[in-house]
C-alpha cells in the first residue's frame, strides 16, 4: 500500500533525541518526542502505551515548529520495568499507526512496538568501545617455554603437533584441531602497544581455559587457564596490563558443553550415583550421553540440574562469578552457543538460565556485559531481562557479507540452500529494520557487530580480495548501531577461508601488511570513539536502491549521514532526497573521509561521483 509522502518524515526511537531519559528508573516521568514534517496534515497524535495490560492513550502536543521539522511530545509516567508503545496518528483520511518497524494503516502485534526499559542495568561502557577479537594460539608467542610440544599428548586418535609461525593451519580431518602455534597470553600482553596504536579499547578472547584442542571449546577445567597460555598467573598479568592501558576484557565460555575428558563427566561415567551425574543427559536405553551436534568430544550440560546451575552461576564461587573477582576482574562474558544452552527436548530452559544468570552477575558487577552467540534470531533473549546483546549475525553480519560478496553460511559447505547472489540493497535495509525493530533501541546500541570472526570466512575472502569493499564494510561496521569488533588481522589484510583457514597466525612482518587498510581502520576507530552520533544516535534509513545504501545517525550533539556504494562501476551522479530528515536547505555536509563537501539544496544532496567501494561520513553543520 502506498502512503502519503509525509509519512516518510515520521521518526522516533528511544535514543536521547526522542526520549528525555532513555534509561529511566521506575517512578520517573519521561518526555516522549515524535518527529514529523511541519506541513503534515495531522489533526492529533496519541501515544498508545501498554500499561498494566491495558492500552493507555496519551495525547501529544505540537511543539514549536523548527526549520524543516515538527516535534510532538507528551509526558509518560514510568511505573513498570517495560513499556511497549506506539503512536496513533489522526489524519484527514483516518488513523495511521507508527511502530518500530514503520508506518501502517493496519495495527500490528505488540512485538512491533517501541520499548522503554526502566531499572535496566545497561553496560553503557560498550557504546564508546571498539572490540578486537583474538584467537589466543594464533596472535603472538610471548613465551615459547610454554608451547605445546610434538606428541605431548593424544586425544581421539590425534596427537599434538607443534607448528611454525606462518604455516597454514591443518584441516580438522588431518589434525583434529591439535596443531598448535604457540600464541599465548604473554603474547597479547606484549602487543598491547600495537592495540593502543590501533585505537582498540576492549578485547574479546576466544576460550583460554584448560583444554586439549587449539580452539579450547572442549574445556577441562573452568577454574584453570590453560598452562600453555600462561595459566591463571598469565591472565592476572594480562588483566593488570589491560587496566593500565584502559582496555576492557571479555572472556569466552562454553556454558552448553564440556570436554568428554572433563572430571565432571569422567566421574559420571564411572558412577551413575556421582554428584555430577545429573549434570548430563544420559540415555539408559543406548548407554550414551547427549553431545553438542553429535560431536563426541563435547558433552552437553543439563540445566535441569539445580546443582549444575549452582556450580555454573548461582553459587558464591560459581564459575561465571569467579572470574569477575580480583585479580581477574573481567568486564564481559561471551557465552558460546547460547542458542542451545539449557535446551533439549522437553527441557527448554534458556530463558530461565539467562534470567537467573543475569540477576546474580549484575549483583556482582552491574555493568558486566553479557553477550550470547546466536547465529539465529536471538532477539527474544535481549529484551532487557536476560542477555545484554547477541553476536549480531542476523541483524548485521550476515546481511552485510551477503551485500558485499554474496556469501551466506550455507555456502561454506556447499549446501543446496546456499545463496551466492548479492543481497539487494533494499533487502539488506529491510533486514536491518526488522532486527532493529525487534529489540529495545537501547539494547540495539550495545549489540555486538562484526564483519568476520573465528567462525566465518574472513571478510577479505568474502570480498574476493577487494580491499575497497573491505573498507566499505568497515565504515558500515563503525557507523551501524551497536558496538563494533575487529577480528584480529582484518586491519592488515589477512585472508582466510572457513575454519580453520580463518584462524591463521597473525602477520607481524610489517612489510606484509596492507598499510593503507591499516591506516584506514585506525582512522575509523578514532572516528567511532569520537563521534557521539555513532555511539548513541538514532538510526534512520535514507536510501537503499541499486548498489547504494544511505542512513542518518543523529544525537542531541551531532548529525551524520552515512553513504556506501558497492557498485563495480563508478557512479556518475547521485541525488539523495532528505525531505523526510528534518534537514534544511543551506546545511553544509562535510565528509570526514575525504575533502568532499556539499550543501543541501531543494531538500536534496547531489554527489557528483562515487567510486567503487567508496563511503562517505557526512557531518551536518
MARDO-71245 format. One line per field, with one value per residue (C-alpha): residue number from 1; x, y, z. Coordinates in Angstrom, 3 decimals, padded with zeros to 6 digits, always signed. Example, Ala and Ser with C-alpha at 12.3 -4.5 7.8 and 13.67 -1.06 7.14 Angstrom:
<atoms>
nr = (1,2)
px = (+012.300,+013.670)
py = (-004.500,-001.060)
pz = (+007.800,+007.140)
</atoms>
This chain:
<atoms>
nr = (1,2,3,4,5,6,7,8,9,10,11,12,13,14,15,16,17,18,19,20,21,22,23,24,25,26,27,28,29,30,31,32,33,34,35,36,37,38,39,40,41,42,43,44,45,46,47,48,49,50,51,52,53,54,55,56,57,58,59,60,61,62,63,64,65,66,67,68,69,70,71,72,73,74,75,76,77,78,79,80,81,82,83,84,85,86,87,88,89,90,91,92,93,94,95,96,97,98,99,100,101,102,103,104,105,106,107,108,109,110,111,112,113,114,115,116,117,118,119,120,121,122,123,124,125,126,127,128,129,130,131,132,133,134,135,136,137,138,139,140,141,142,143,144,145,146,147,148,149,150,151,152,153,154,155,156,157,158,159,160,161,162,163,164,165,166,167,168,169,170,171,172,173,174,175,176,177,178,179,180,181,182,183,184,185,186,187,188,189,190,191,192,193,194,195,196,197,198,199,200,201,202,203,204,205,206,207,208,209,210,211,212,213,214,215,216,217,218,219,220,221,222,223,224,225,226,227,228,229,230,231,232,233,234,235,236,237,238,239,240,241,242,243,244,245,246,247,248,249,250,251,252,253,254,255,256,257,258,259,260,261,262,263,264,265,266,267,268,269,270,271,272,273,274,275,276,277,278,279,280,281,282,283,284,285,286,287,288,289,290,291,292,293,294,295,296,297,298,299,300,301,302,303,304,305,306,307,308,309,310,311,312,313,314,315,316,317,318,319,320,321,322,323,324,325,326,327,328,329,330,331,332,333,334,335,336,337,338,339,340,341,342,343,344,345,346,347,348,349,350,351,352,353,354,355,356,357,358,359,360,361,362,363,364,365,366,367,368,369,370,371,372,373,374,375,376,377,378,379,380,381,382,383,384,385,386,387,388,389,390,391,392,393,394,395,396,397,398,399,400,401,402,403,404,405,406,407,408,409,410,411,412,413,414,415,416,417,418,419,420,421,422,423,424,425,426,427,428,429,430,431,432,433,434,435,436,437,438,439,440,441,442,443,444,445,446,447,448,449,450,451,452,453,454,455,456,457,458,459,460,461,462,463,464,465,466,467,468,469,470,471,472,473,474,475,476,477,478,479,480,481,482,483,484,485,486,487,488,489,490,491,492,493,494,495,496,497,498,499,500,501,502,503,504,505,506,507,508,509,510,511,512,513,514,515,516,517,518,519,520,521,522,523,524,525,526,527,528,529,530,531,532,533,534,535,536,537,538,539,540,541,542,543,544,545,546,547,548,549,550,551,552,553,554,555,556,557,558,559,560,561,562,563,564,565,566,567,568,569,570,571,572,573,574,575,576,577,578,579,580,581,582,583,584,585,586,587,588,589,590,591,592,593,594,595,596,597,598,599,600,601,602,603,604,605,606,607,608,609,610,611,612,613,614,615,616,617,618,619,620,621)
px = (+000.000,+001.358,+001.242,+001.305,+004.769,+004.512,+004.519,+008.190,+009.058,+007.873,+010.715,+011.138,+013.257,+014.350,+017.606,+018.379,+016.908,+013.436,+013.257,+014.318,+015.819,+016.364,+017.185,+014.777,+014.120,+010.691,+008.869,+010.396,+008.461,+009.922,+009.108,+008.475,+009.020,+007.946,+009.390,+007.267,+007.239,+005.907,+003.321,+001.949,-001.892,-002.233,-005.104,-003.927,-001.319,-001.568,+000.935,-000.687,+001.167,+000.580,+000.269,-000.628,-002.000,-004.261,-003.894,-003.358,-003.872,-001.710,-002.396,+000.672,+001.139,+002.569,+005.815,+007.228,+007.949,+011.606,+013.122,+012.311,+010.815,+007.985,+008.103,+005.123,+005.670,+003.991,+004.989,+004.795,+004.940,+007.169,+005.621,+006.806,+010.077,+008.974,+006.538,+005.563,+004.146,+003.417,+001.820,-001.691,-001.705,-005.038,-005.064,-007.932,-008.261,-008.072,-005.649,-002.098,-000.065,+003.653,+005.735,+009.374,+009.035,+007.395,+004.061,+000.875,-002.896,-003.154,-002.494,+000.026,+001.104,+002.811,+006.195,+006.475,+006.202,+008.829,+010.133,+011.099,+013.117,+013.245,+015.694,+017.805,+021.468,+022.899,+026.647,+026.987,+030.754,+030.446,+028.983,+032.269,+034.448,+035.800,+036.498,+039.291,+038.806,+041.834,+042.212,+044.947,+047.011,+047.366,+048.076,+051.625,+054.018,+055.220,+056.646,+057.990,+058.725,+055.023,+054.481,+052.671,+055.226,+055.040,+053.471,+052.880,+049.506,+046.963,+043.186,+040.589,+043.277,+045.134,+048.460,+049.632,+051.650,+053.881,+053.712,+055.900,+054.505,+053.210,+052.323,+048.689,+046.559,+045.858,+042.275,+040.326,+040.356,+044.141,+044.975,+041.762,+042.369,+045.526,+048.087,+049.457,+051.402,+052.365,+050.323,+049.644,+048.514,+052.039,+051.999,+048.835,+050.314,+053.420,+051.337,+049.107,+051.030,+050.040,+046.400,+046.736,+048.075,+045.164,+042.761,+041.368,+039.945,+038.279,+039.498,+037.459,+039.466,+038.375,+038.448,+041.533,+040.514,+042.472,+041.618,+043.122,+042.448,+043.787,+040.302,+039.721,+035.961,+036.483,+037.088,+038.660,+038.555,+036.563,+038.745,+042.110,+043.572,+045.469,+049.141,+050.139,+048.646,+050.337,+047.926,+045.964,+049.049,+049.321,+045.705,+046.257,+049.249,+047.278,+044.403,+046.720,+048.298,+044.973,+043.766,+046.875,+046.111,+042.427,+041.348,+038.289,+038.460,+035.837,+036.333,+034.649,+032.983,+031.019,+028.001,+026.433,+029.093,+032.418,+035.120,+034.498,+037.636,+036.358,+036.416,+032.686,+031.979,+034.536,+033.136,+029.593,+030.707,+032.394,+029.432,+025.819,+025.413,+028.243,+027.425,+027.948,+025.923,+022.873,+024.887,+024.373,+021.687,+022.109,+020.106,+019.722,+018.470,+021.556,+024.062,+025.014,+025.219,+023.891,+026.596,+026.866,+025.580,+026.690,+030.368,+031.610,+034.309,+031.736,+029.280,+026.097,+025.230,+021.792,+020.431,+017.556,+020.097,+019.911,+023.393,+024.789,+023.206,+024.705,+028.112,+027.990,+026.474,+024.294,+026.767,+029.021,+032.117,+030.340,+032.345,+030.884,+031.178,+034.713,+036.368,+034.620,+036.638,+040.159,+042.720,+040.945,+038.031,+036.867,+034.326,+032.279,+031.306,+030.816,+028.515,+029.237,+026.308,+023.843,+021.078,+021.448,+022.238,+019.540,+017.571,+016.896,+013.574,+011.099,+013.853,+013.626,+015.320,+017.261,+015.063,+015.332,+019.108,+019.729,+017.380,+018.960,+022.447,+021.755,+020.366,+023.401,+026.106,+024.609,+024.551,+028.287,+029.061,+026.150,+027.880,+029.117,+028.400,+026.578,+026.896,+025.301,+026.310,+023.301,+023.745,+019.954,+017.432,+018.282,+016.073,+013.734,+016.684,+017.715,+014.569,+016.161,+015.731,+018.212,+021.332,+022.684,+023.417,+023.942,+026.629,+024.542,+024.885,+021.320,+020.881,+024.150,+026.943,+025.341,+023.341,+026.475,+028.540,+025.835,+025.580,+029.333,+030.222,+027.180,+028.182,+025.862,+026.928,+025.488,+027.987,+030.864,+029.738,+028.202,+024.705,+021.883,+020.200,+023.272,+022.680,+025.709,+023.863,+024.500,+021.832,+019.811,+020.251,+016.507,+016.631,+019.584,+017.833,+014.666,+016.623,+018.301,+014.963,+013.296,+016.014,+016.409,+012.657,+012.547,+014.527,+014.600,+016.759,+018.876,+019.787,+020.448,+023.096,+025.074,+024.612,+027.912,+028.704,+031.454,+032.319,+034.130,+035.084,+036.771,+033.590,+033.271,+035.434,+037.438,+035.854,+038.678,+037.821,+034.120,+035.033,+037.166,+040.348,+038.847,+040.140,+037.889,+034.870,+036.521,+036.937,+033.295,+032.286,+034.413,+032.678,+029.287,+030.667,+031.670,+028.592,+025.814,+024.047,+025.905,+029.475,+031.964,+034.535,+037.546,+038.713,+042.477,+044.364,+041.434,+043.047,+046.213,+044.517,+044.641,+042.763,+041.257,+038.518,+036.337,+037.591,+040.473,+041.887,+040.341,+042.472,+045.905,+048.701,+048.828,+051.265,+053.842,+056.213,+055.166,+056.328,+053.480,+050.801,+048.264,+049.337,+046.592,+043.931,+045.576,+045.658,+042.040,+040.953,+042.814,+041.057,+037.635,+038.221,+039.184,+036.015,+033.861,+035.278,+034.934,+031.507,+028.528,+026.041,+027.659,+027.664,+024.185,+022.423,+019.148,+019.065,+017.017,+017.262,+017.532,+018.207,+018.512,+018.469,+020.782,+024.250,+023.822,+022.850,+022.474,+021.306,+021.259,+022.671,+021.552,+022.169,+021.497,+025.025,+025.656,+024.120,+025.938,+024.801,+026.491,+026.637,+028.167,+028.469,+029.441,+028.938,+031.622,+031.492,+031.879,+028.538,+028.457,+025.784,+023.506,+020.898,+019.526,+016.236,+016.477,+012.985,+011.989,+015.005,+014.272,+017.494,+017.047,+018.405,+021.716,+023.057,+026.674,+027.784,+031.498,+032.944,+035.335,+036.992,+037.765,+037.830,+034.278,+031.779,+028.222,+025.212,+021.568,+019.582,+015.875,+015.973,+018.474,+022.178,+023.910,+027.032,+028.860,+030.738,+031.069,+033.840,+033.654,+033.701,+033.580,+031.910,+031.093,+030.627,+028.971,+028.915,+025.999,+026.810)
py = (+000.000,+003.405,+006.025,+009.851,+011.434,+012.999,+009.552,+009.109,+012.011,+010.158,+009.197,+008.002,+005.590,+005.551,+007.394,+010.579,+012.791,+011.319,+010.276,+012.732,+009.892,+006.751,+004.657,+005.809,+004.389,+003.196,+006.220,+008.655,+010.621,+010.944,+013.119,+011.218,+013.062,+012.231,+013.989,+014.717,+017.092,+020.536,+020.572,+017.092,+017.191,+015.899,+016.564,+014.820,+012.279,+009.873,+007.590,+004.207,+002.627,-000.796,-000.118,-002.933,-004.952,-002.194,+000.443,+003.918,+006.737,+009.797,+012.914,+014.582,+018.313,+020.056,+021.801,+024.985,+024.463,+024.157,+024.667,+021.538,+019.569,+019.486,+017.681,+016.421,+015.496,+014.059,+013.031,+009.378,+008.106,+005.059,+002.655,-000.686,-002.169,-002.338,-000.180,-001.128,+001.776,+003.103,+006.201,+006.617,+009.476,+011.029,+012.340,+013.539,+010.167,+008.173,+006.767,+005.628,+003.511,+004.154,+001.419,+000.311,-001.285,+001.690,+003.266,+001.438,+001.938,-001.536,-002.237,-004.956,-007.164,-005.573,-007.082,-004.351,-001.657,+000.743,-000.352,+001.772,-000.112,+001.021,-000.010,-001.592,-002.227,-001.283,-001.793,+001.759,+001.492,-000.651,+002.251,+004.107,+000.982,-000.904,-004.597,-006.681,-010.452,-012.667,-016.412,-016.806,-019.610,-017.553,-013.989,-013.862,-016.247,-014.267,-017.199,-020.133,-022.087,-022.935,-024.142,-027.394,-029.938,-032.587,-035.736,-034.198,-035.950,-037.809,-037.436,-039.040,-040.582,-037.318,-036.289,-032.753,-031.102,-028.084,-025.803,-022.993,-019.480,-018.527,-022.025,-022.602,-024.489,-028.121,-029.083,-030.698,-034.154,-034.046,-032.742,-032.822,-029.201,-030.331,-028.348,-025.531,-022.380,-021.132,-017.963,-017.149,-014.500,-013.163,-012.525,-010.459,-008.515,-007.757,-006.476,-004.072,-001.129,-002.306,-002.414,+001.008,+002.425,+000.903,+002.530,-000.658,-000.311,-003.720,-007.285,-010.395,-013.565,-016.928,-019.592,-019.733,-022.437,-025.671,-027.905,-030.344,-028.590,-025.337,-023.734,-024.740,-025.032,-028.508,-027.190,-029.469,-027.065,-023.823,-022.571,-023.009,-021.034,-023.397,-023.642,-023.480,-019.976,-018.903,-020.210,-018.117,-016.042,-015.128,-013.956,-011.876,-010.227,-009.549,-008.111,-005.779,-004.640,-004.075,-001.998,+000.182,+000.641,+001.366,-001.769,-003.792,-007.600,-010.114,-013.853,-016.667,-019.587,-022.685,-022.948,-025.535,-028.261,-029.543,-031.946,-035.674,-035.744,-033.178,-034.615,-033.925,-036.246,-038.951,-039.161,-039.551,-042.266,-044.183,-043.926,-043.096,-042.032,-039.495,-035.920,-034.735,-037.485,-035.206,-032.607,-034.597,-036.140,-039.927,-042.335,-045.590,-047.454,-046.717,-046.060,-042.817,-039.151,-036.107,-034.170,-030.874,-031.571,-035.190,-034.337,-036.935,-034.541,-032.118,-033.346,-031.312,-029.932,-030.424,-027.261,-029.252,-029.887,-027.294,-028.388,-027.548,-024.100,-023.525,-024.575,-022.528,-019.235,-019.248,-020.213,-017.734,-019.153,-020.286,-020.349,-017.231,-015.216,-016.359,-014.540,-011.250,-011.094,-009.889,-010.295,-011.028,-008.587,-009.314,-006.926,-009.216,-012.785,-014.101,-017.140,-019.751,-021.412,-019.512,-020.640,-024.234,-023.653,-025.118,-026.534,-030.191,-031.866,-031.066,-029.064,-025.577,-023.661,-020.972,-018.096,-019.391,-019.779,-016.303,-014.594,-016.318,-015.678,-012.007,-011.498,-012.855,-011.488,-007.998,-008.079,-008.719,-006.264,-004.113,-003.111,-006.582,-007.159,-010.446,-011.422,-014.515,-016.280,-016.536,-017.241,-017.450,-014.893,-014.143,-011.088,-012.754,-013.025,-009.350,-007.655,-006.244,-009.121,-011.681,-011.042,-007.583,-008.391,-011.081,-011.564,-009.744,-012.202,-011.836,-008.165,-007.014,-009.500,-011.893,-009.287,-007.159,-010.086,-011.070,-007.464,-007.106,-010.523,-012.736,-015.163,-016.884,-019.533,-022.400,-021.647,-022.760,-026.357,-026.230,-026.820,-026.933,-023.995,-021.729,-018.342,-016.871,-013.880,-010.380,-009.302,-006.399,-003.141,-002.978,-006.433,-005.575,-002.415,-004.401,-006.940,-004.156,-002.514,-005.771,-006.748,-003.243,-003.064,-006.398,-005.160,-002.078,+000.542,+000.929,-002.741,-002.192,+000.362,-002.416,-005.198,-006.883,-006.259,-007.911,-008.394,-011.674,-013.945,-017.247,-018.999,-017.360,-016.852,-013.665,-010.580,-010.162,-013.627,-012.715,-009.634,-011.635,-009.865,-006.440,-004.178,-001.319,-003.446,-004.358,-000.646,-000.067,-002.847,-001.329,+002.028,+000.394,-001.574,+001.545,+003.521,+000.984,+000.930,-001.348,-001.889,-002.838,-005.630,-006.179,-009.773,-009.941,-009.291,-007.841,-004.438,-005.551,-007.525,-011.101,-013.613,-016.989,-019.412,-021.280,-022.734,-023.385,-021.357,-018.233,-018.862,-018.333,-016.841,-013.077,-011.474,-009.395,-008.627,-005.080,-005.412,-007.908,-005.589,-003.711,-000.378,+001.579,-000.673,-000.438,+003.366,+003.478,+001.143,+003.234,+006.371,+004.716,+003.545,+007.076,+008.386,+005.834,+006.708,+010.443,+010.801,+010.679,+010.207,+006.856,+005.781,+006.727,+008.349,+007.377,+005.433,+006.438,+004.764,+007.299,+005.348,+001.691,+001.119,-000.441,-000.607,+002.314,+002.486,+005.674,+006.297,+009.035,+008.779,+011.649,+012.539,+015.720,+016.864,+015.619,+014.512,+012.219,+010.869,+007.580,+006.607,+003.460,+002.313,-001.232,-000.976,-002.277,+000.859,+004.410,+006.122,+009.376,+011.369,+010.509,+012.616,+011.655,+013.061,+014.458,+015.943,+013.387,+014.005,+017.477,+018.774,+022.087,+023.802,+025.505,+022.901,+022.107,+018.463,+017.745,+014.274,+013.051,+010.545,+012.874,+016.576,+016.301,+018.942,+019.502,+021.665,+020.697,+022.314,+021.779,+019.245,+017.088,+016.447,+015.905,+013.748,+014.185,+010.876,+007.793,+005.325,+001.580,+000.758,+004.399,+005.516,+008.974,+010.055,+013.443,+015.675,+018.106,+021.666)
pz = (+000.000,-000.940,+001.791,+001.545,+001.317,+004.777,+006.428,+005.452,+007.765,+010.882,+013.149,+016.702,+018.692,+022.321,+021.669,+023.581,+020.858,+021.286,+024.948,+027.645,+029.705,+027.595,+030.693,+033.419,+036.849,+037.913,+039.297,+036.784,+034.209,+030.730,+027.749,+024.512,+021.225,+017.686,+014.629,+011.587,+008.628,+009.659,+006.868,+007.553,+007.568,+011.114,+013.492,+016.636,+017.754,+020.685,+022.382,+022.821,+025.729,+027.242,+030.976,+033.365,+030.472,+029.140,+026.433,+027.795,+025.294,+025.988,+023.920,+022.426,+021.974,+018.951,+019.881,+018.427,+014.762,+013.793,+010.330,+008.363,+011.259,+013.752,+017.095,+019.018,+022.671,+025.734,+029.217,+030.167,+033.742,+034.189,+036.686,+035.278,+034.053,+030.413,+028.484,+024.939,+022.977,+019.536,+018.035,+016.675,+014.199,+013.250,+009.676,+007.476,+005.765,+009.004,+011.554,+010.970,+013.381,+013.722,+015.395,+015.484,+012.038,+010.351,+009.498,+008.578,+008.341,+009.857,+013.514,+014.386,+017.320,+020.286,+019.419,+016.759,+019.435,+020.676,+024.077,+027.056,+029.700,+033.331,+036.072,+033.339,+034.144,+030.774,+030.232,+028.954,+028.552,+025.421,+023.457,+023.084,+022.922,+019.932,+020.483,+018.978,+018.795,+019.385,+018.857,+021.505,+019.900,+016.714,+017.855,+019.246,+021.009,+024.010,+025.968,+023.893,+027.090,+027.490,+023.905,+023.234,+022.007,+019.302,+020.714,+024.145,+024.417,+022.322,+022.215,+019.952,+017.769,+017.166,+018.675,+019.339,+016.590,+017.119,+014.088,+012.829,+012.902,+009.458,+008.305,+007.427,+009.970,+009.159,+008.290,+011.115,+009.491,+009.338,+012.809,+014.858,+015.949,+017.739,+015.769,+017.924,+017.027,+020.482,+020.842,+024.499,+026.981,+027.376,+023.641,+023.938,+026.856,+024.809,+021.889,+023.823,+022.407,+018.914,+020.006,+021.634,+018.391,+016.504,+018.952,+020.488,+023.999,+024.509,+023.940,+023.190,+023.792,+022.442,+025.221,+027.401,+029.879,+030.144,+027.171,+024.670,+021.359,+019.948,+020.000,+023.656,+023.400,+024.903,+028.422,+031.042,+033.989,+034.207,+037.058,+035.319,+032.443,+030.160,+031.246,+027.585,+027.521,+030.744,+033.379,+035.863,+036.574,+032.902,+032.890,+036.042,+034.378,+031.201,+033.234,+035.127,+031.859,+030.109,+033.033,+032.749,+029.048,+029.677,+027.810,+028.832,+028.795,+027.643,+028.098,+026.173,+027.941,+026.911,+029.230,+026.909,+026.940,+028.280,+027.150,+027.306,+029.481,+031.986,+035.551,+035.929,+033.028,+033.779,+037.321,+035.963,+033.563,+036.359,+038.752,+037.944,+041.565,+041.326,+042.351,+038.787,+037.081,+036.923,+035.006,+031.795,+029.610,+029.826,+027.681,+029.614,+026.553,+024.472,+027.241,+025.525,+026.508,+024.688,+022.845,+021.004,+017.479,+017.710,+018.283,+020.821,+022.065,+023.515,+026.171,+026.625,+030.060,+031.615,+033.235,+034.644,+037.401,+040.150,+041.268,+037.851,+037.950,+041.397,+040.079,+036.884,+038.047,+041.170,+043.891,+045.670,+043.968,+040.793,+037.573,+035.973,+039.200,+039.989,+037.094,+037.904,+041.119,+041.864,+040.358,+037.054,+037.245,+033.710,+032.211,+030.000,+029.149,+025.653,+026.019,+023.363,+021.531,+023.686,+021.336,+022.600,+026.257,+028.503,+025.576,+024.852,+024.191,+026.958,+028.670,+027.118,+029.897,+028.071,+029.283,+032.847,+032.671,+031.254,+033.709,+036.697,+035.392,+034.746,+038.242,+040.093,+037.794,+037.752,+041.559,+041.496,+038.693,+037.463,+034.224,+033.242,+029.531,+028.845,+025.195,+023.686,+020.494,+018.187,+014.503,+014.585,+015.790,+019.423,+019.788,+022.307,+024.710,+024.556,+025.790,+028.949,+031.394,+030.032,+027.943,+027.119,+023.490,+020.901,+018.304,+015.726,+012.845,+011.520,+012.339,+010.737,+009.998,+007.521,+005.634,+005.305,+003.994,+001.528,+000.324,-000.132,-001.534,-001.925,+000.813,+003.232,+005.745,+003.741,+001.009,+003.257,+002.993,-000.479,+000.817,-001.744,+000.006,-000.301,-001.939,-003.703,-005.154,-003.928,-001.467,-002.927,-001.079,-000.419,+001.211,+003.431,+004.578,+005.304,+007.346,+009.315,+010.114,+011.120,+013.557,+014.969,+015.453,+017.295,+020.316,+022.553,+020.862,+023.998,+023.541,+019.833,+020.827,+022.550,+020.002,+019.045,+015.378,+013.317,+009.661,+010.338,+013.217,+014.057,+012.856,+009.432,+006.379,+006.592,+005.120,+002.582,+001.242,+001.105,-000.933,-003.356,-002.250,-002.991,-000.210,-001.283,-000.403,+002.894,+003.652,+002.779,+005.161,+007.915,+007.519,+007.971,+010.933,+012.867,+011.815,+012.468,+015.871,+018.279,+019.394,+016.641,+016.832,+014.561,+014.065,+014.522,+011.297,+009.358,+009.734,+007.900,+005.136,+006.405,+004.261,+005.042,+004.069,+006.586,+009.890,+010.400,+007.498,+009.024,+012.129,+010.584,+012.657,+012.911,+010.480,+012.347,+009.432,+008.589,+005.005,+004.543,+005.939,+003.865,+005.323,+003.538,+005.081,+008.493,+008.325,+007.214,+010.023,+012.587,+011.273,+011.506,+015.075,+016.078,+014.425,+016.181,+019.611,+018.961,+017.353,+019.753,+016.911,+016.082,+019.724,+020.926,+017.979,+016.358,+013.086,+010.043,+006.665,+003.829,+000.647,-000.386,-004.123,-006.647,-005.125,-002.743,+000.939,+002.989,+006.540,+009.169,+012.697,+014.916,+018.549,+020.505,+019.646,+016.133,+012.822,+010.386,+007.016,+006.084,+002.419,+000.924,-002.689,-003.719,-007.491,-009.836,-011.993,-010.744,-010.178,-012.144,-010.291,-007.418,-005.660,-002.235,-001.013,+002.524,+002.736,+005.402,+007.676,+009.021,+007.469,+005.680,+002.607,+003.181,+005.624,+004.759,+004.820,+005.083,+004.588,+007.292,+004.925,+002.007,+001.051,-000.343,+000.810,-000.331,+000.547,+000.810,-001.986,-002.634,+000.199,-001.668,-001.739,-005.043,-005.159,-008.485,-008.363,-006.191,-006.878,-006.398,-002.690,-001.617,+001.585,+002.898,+006.505,+006.101,+009.163,+009.116,+010.134)
</atoms>
